[in-house]
Amino acid sequence: MKTIKQPFSNAQIELLKAFSHDLSESELVDLKKVLARFFAQRAINEADRLWDERGWTNEDVERMLQTKMRTSNLR
């Protein structure tokens, strides 16, 4: 039996329930800022975790900044 994936994630469903009414433009801007801060903090936490886990130093990061780490596969 195949499982049908619902079109929304659990987070999307909760946000739809919470915001079933219109927000003013300023409230919408505030909400976007809160969400941006939430995802930025998650990215920072993950970067900090990797830094600690891999034992990186400032010198390692400087070396990474000077290294081309991606190649283009668009040929």
DOMIKOL-606628 format. One record per atom (N, C-alpha, C, O): x, y, z. Coordinates in steps of 0.1 Angstrom, whole numbers, plus 5000, padded with zeros to 4 digits. Atoms other than C-alpha are relative to their C-alpha. Layout:
DOMIKOL-606628
+------+------+------+
:   px :   py :   pz :
+------+------+------+
:    X :    Y :    Z :
...
+------+------+------+
END
This chain:
DOMIKOL-606628
+------+------+------+
:   px :   py :   pz :
+------+------+------+
: 5008 : 4988 : 5000 :
: 5000 : 5000 : 5000 :
: 5009 : 5012 : 5000 :
: 5018 : 5013 : 5008 :
: 4993 : 4988 : 5001 :
: 5013 : 5034 : 4990 :
: 4995 : 5011 : 5010 :
: 4983 : 5012 : 5012 :
: 5003 : 4989 : 4991 :
: 5014 : 5063 : 5015 :
: 4999 : 5012 : 4992 :
: 5009 : 5016 : 4984 :
: 5001 : 4988 : 5007 :
: 5001 : 5095 : 5001 :
: 5005 : 5012 : 5009 :
: 5001 : 5013 : 5020 :
: 4994 : 4989 : 4993 :
: 5022 : 5125 : 5012 :
: 4990 : 5012 : 5000 :
: 4986 : 5016 : 4989 :
: 5009 : 4988 : 5000 :
: 5001 : 5154 : 5024 :
: 5007 : 5012 : 4994 :
: 5020 : 5013 : 4995 :
: 4993 : 4989 : 5007 :
: 5008 : 5187 : 5006 :
: 5007 : 5010 : 5009 :
: 5015 : 5018 : 5005 :
: 4994 : 4990 : 4990 :
: 5018 : 5206 : 5038 :
: 5008 : 4992 : 5011 :
: 5004 : 4981 : 5014 :
: 4992 : 5006 : 4989 :
: 5044 : 5198 : 5065 :
: 4992 : 5003 : 5013 :
: 4983 : 5011 : 5013 :
: 5006 : 4998 : 4987 :
: 5034 : 5197 : 5101 :
: 5001 : 5015 : 5005 :
: 4992 : 5020 : 5011 :
: 4998 : 4986 : 4997 :
: 5049 : 5232 : 5106 :
: 4990 : 5009 : 4992 :
: 4985 : 5018 : 4998 :
: 5009 : 4992 : 5008 :
: 5029 : 5246 : 5077 :
: 4985 : 4999 : 5005 :
: 4978 : 5009 : 5005 :
: 5013 : 5002 : 4995 :
: 4997 : 5231 : 5091 :
: 4997 : 5008 : 5013 :
: 4987 : 5015 : 5014 :
: 5001 : 4993 : 4988 :
: 5003 : 5246 : 5125 :
: 5000 : 5015 : 4998 :
: 4992 : 5023 : 5004 :
: 5000 : 4986 : 5003 :
: 5011 : 5280 : 5110 :
: 4986 : 5004 : 4994 :
: 4981 : 5015 : 4997 :
: 5013 : 4997 : 5006 :
: 4979 : 5279 : 5089 :
: 4989 : 5001 : 5011 :
: 4981 : 5010 : 5010 :
: 5009 : 5000 : 4989 :
: 4959 : 5271 : 5120 :
: 5001 : 5013 : 5009 :
: 4992 : 5020 : 5012 :
: 4998 : 4988 : 4991 :
: 4975 : 5299 : 5141 :
: 4997 : 5013 : 4993 :
: 4993 : 5023 : 4999 :
: 5002 : 4987 : 5007 :
: 4972 : 5325 : 5114 :
: 4988 : 4999 : 4990 :
: 4989 : 5002 : 4978 :
: 5012 : 5001 : 5009 :
: 4937 : 5318 : 5100 :
: 4993 : 5013 : 4998 :
: 4983 : 5014 : 4991 :
: 5005 : 4987 : 5002 :
: 4930 : 5355 : 5102 :
: 5011 : 5009 : 4993 :
: 5023 : 5006 : 4994 :
: 4991 : 4992 : 5007 :
: 4946 : 5383 : 5082 :
: 5008 : 5008 : 5011 :
: 5003 : 5012 : 5021 :
: 4991 : 4991 : 4992 :
: 4976 : 5402 : 5097 :
: 5001 : 5013 : 4993 :
: 5000 : 5014 : 4981 :
: 4997 : 4987 : 5006 :
: 4983 : 5438 : 5092 :
: 5013 : 4999 : 4993 :
: 5021 : 4990 : 4995 :
: 4987 : 5000 : 5007 :
: 5013 : 5447 : 5070 :
: 5011 : 5000 : 5010 :
: 5021 : 4993 : 5009 :
: 4990 : 4999 : 4990 :
: 5033 : 5456 : 5101 :
: 5001 : 4987 : 5008 :
: 5013 : 4983 : 5011 :
: 4999 : 5013 : 4993 :
: 5024 : 5424 : 5118 :
: 5006 : 4989 : 4991 :
: 5014 : 4980 : 4996 :
: 4994 : 5010 : 5010 :
: 5033 : 5404 : 5087 :
: 5015 : 5002 : 4999 :
: 5023 : 4992 : 4999 :
: 4986 : 4997 : 5000 :
: 5067 : 5421 : 5086 :
: 5007 : 4995 : 5013 :
: 5017 : 4989 : 5012 :
: 4995 : 5005 : 4987 :
: 5072 : 5413 : 5123 :
: 5001 : 4985 : 5000 :
: 5011 : 4979 : 5005 :
: 5000 : 5014 : 5001 :
: 5063 : 5377 : 5117 :
: 5011 : 4995 : 4991 :
: 5018 : 4985 : 4995 :
: 4989 : 5004 : 5009 :
: 5088 : 5374 : 5088 :
: 5013 : 5002 : 5007 :
: 5022 : 4993 : 5005 :
: 4988 : 4998 : 4992 :
: 5115 : 5388 : 5111 :
: 5002 : 4989 : 5010 :
: 5013 : 4984 : 5012 :
: 4999 : 5011 : 4990 :
: 5107 : 5363 : 5138 :
: 5004 : 4987 : 4993 :
: 5013 : 4980 : 4998 :
: 4996 : 5013 : 5007 :
: 5109 : 5334 : 5113 :
: 5014 : 5001 : 4995 :
: 5021 : 4991 : 4995 :
: 4986 : 4998 : 5005 :
: 5141 : 5348 : 5098 :
: 5010 : 4998 : 5011 :
: 5020 : 4991 : 5010 :
: 4991 : 5002 : 4988 :
: 5157 : 5350 : 5133 :
: 5000 : 4985 : 5004 :
: 5011 : 4980 : 5008 :
: 5001 : 5014 : 4996 :
: 5145 : 5314 : 5141 :
: 5009 : 4992 : 4991 :
: 5017 : 4984 : 4996 :
: 4992 : 5009 : 5009 :
: 5161 : 5299 : 5110 :
: 5015 : 5005 : 5000 :
: 5023 : 4996 : 4998 :
: 4986 : 4995 : 4999 :
: 5192 : 5321 : 5113 :
: 5007 : 4994 : 5012 :
: 5018 : 4989 : 5012 :
: 4995 : 5006 : 4987 :
: 5197 : 5309 : 5149 :
: 5003 : 4985 : 4998 :
: 5012 : 4980 : 5003 :
: 4998 : 5014 : 5003 :
: 5193 : 5273 : 5137 :
: 5013 : 4998 : 4992 :
: 5020 : 4988 : 4995 :
: 4988 : 5001 : 5008 :
: 5220 : 5278 : 5111 :
: 5012 : 5003 : 5008 :
: 5023 : 4996 : 5007 :
: 4989 : 4997 : 4991 :
: 5243 : 5294 : 5137 :
: 5003 : 4989 : 5009 :
: 5015 : 4985 : 5011 :
: 4998 : 5011 : 4991 :
: 5238 : 5266 : 5161 :
: 5006 : 4988 : 4993 :
: 5015 : 4981 : 4999 :
: 4994 : 5011 : 5008 :
: 5246 : 5240 : 5134 :
: 5014 : 5003 : 4997 :
: 5023 : 4994 : 4997 :
: 4986 : 4996 : 5003 :
: 5277 : 5259 : 5124 :
: 5009 : 4999 : 5012 :
: 5020 : 4994 : 5012 :
: 4993 : 5001 : 4987 :
: 5288 : 5261 : 5161 :
: 5003 : 4985 : 5003 :
: 5014 : 4982 : 5007 :
: 4999 : 5015 : 4998 :
: 5282 : 5223 : 5164 :
: 5011 : 4994 : 4992 :
: 5020 : 4987 : 4997 :
: 4990 : 5005 : 5009 :
: 5303 : 5216 : 5134 :
: 5014 : 5005 : 5003 :
: 5024 : 4997 : 5003 :
: 4988 : 4994 : 4996 :
: 5330 : 5239 : 5145 :
: 5006 : 4992 : 5012 :
: 5018 : 4988 : 5011 :
: 4995 : 5008 : 4988 :
: 5333 : 5221 : 5179 :
: 5003 : 4986 : 4996 :
: 5013 : 4980 : 5000 :
: 4998 : 5015 : 5004 :
: 5329 : 5186 : 5164 :
: 5012 : 4998 : 4992 :
: 5019 : 4988 : 4994 :
: 4988 : 5002 : 5008 :
: 5356 : 5191 : 5139 :
: 5013 : 5007 : 5005 :
: 5023 : 5006 : 4999 :
: 4988 : 4994 : 4994 :
: 5379 : 5211 : 5161 :
: 5006 : 5011 : 4991 :
: 5018 : 5013 : 4991 :
: 4995 : 4989 : 5009 :
: 5382 : 5240 : 5136 :
: 5006 : 5011 : 5008 :
: 5002 : 5014 : 5019 :
: 4994 : 4988 : 4995 :
: 5404 : 5270 : 5143 :
: 4997 : 5011 : 4990 :
: 4992 : 5009 : 4979 :
: 5001 : 4988 : 5009 :
: 5403 : 5305 : 5129 :
: 5009 : 4998 : 4987 :
: 5005 : 5002 : 4976 :
: 4991 : 5002 : 5012 :
: 5432 : 5295 : 5106 :
: 4993 : 4990 : 4990 :
: 4995 : 4992 : 4978 :
: 5008 : 5009 : 5008 :
: 5411 : 5266 : 5093 :
: 4990 : 5007 : 4991 :
: 4988 : 5005 : 4979 :
: 5011 : 4993 : 5007 :
: 5383 : 5289 : 5084 :
: 5006 : 5010 : 4989 :
: 5001 : 5011 : 4978 :
: 4993 : 4991 : 5010 :
: 5407 : 5314 : 5067 :
: 5004 : 4992 : 4988 :
: 5003 : 4996 : 4976 :
: 4995 : 5009 : 5011 :
: 5421 : 5285 : 5046 :
: 4987 : 4996 : 4992 :
: 4988 : 4996 : 4979 :
: 5012 : 5004 : 5007 :
: 5385 : 5274 : 5037 :
: 4995 : 5012 : 4991 :
: 4990 : 5010 : 4980 :
: 5004 : 4988 : 5008 :
: 5377 : 5310 : 5026 :
: 5008 : 5002 : 4988 :
: 5003 : 5008 : 4978 :
: 4991 : 4999 : 5012 :
: 5406 : 5309 : 5002 :
: 5000 : 4989 : 4991 :
: 5007 : 4989 : 4980 :
: 5001 : 5012 : 5008 :
: 5397 : 5275 : 4988 :
: 4987 : 5000 : 4992 :
: 4977 : 5002 : 4997 :
: 5012 : 5002 : 5008 :
: 5373 : 5270 : 4959 :
: 4995 : 4986 : 5003 :
: 5002 : 4976 : 5001 :
: 5005 : 5012 : 4995 :
: 5351 : 5243 : 4973 :
: 4989 : 4994 : 4992 :
: 4984 : 4983 : 4994 :
: 5011 : 5005 : 5009 :
: 5324 : 5240 : 4946 :
: 5005 : 5001 : 4986 :
: 5013 : 5010 : 4982 :
: 4997 : 5000 : 5014 :
: 5327 : 5232 : 4910 :
: 4987 : 5001 : 4993 :
: 4976 : 4996 : 4998 :
: 5012 : 4999 : 5008 :
: 5301 : 5239 : 4883 :
: 4998 : 4988 : 4992 :
: 5008 : 4983 : 4985 :
: 5004 : 5011 : 5009 :
: 5284 : 5210 : 4867 :
: 4991 : 5004 : 4989 :
: 4983 : 4995 : 4984 :
: 5009 : 4994 : 5011 :
: 5266 : 5232 : 4842 :
: 5006 : 5000 : 4987 :
: 5008 : 5011 : 4981 :
: 4994 : 5000 : 5013 :
: 5282 : 5221 : 4810 :
: 4991 : 4996 : 4990 :
: 4994 : 4995 : 4978 :
+------+------+------+
END
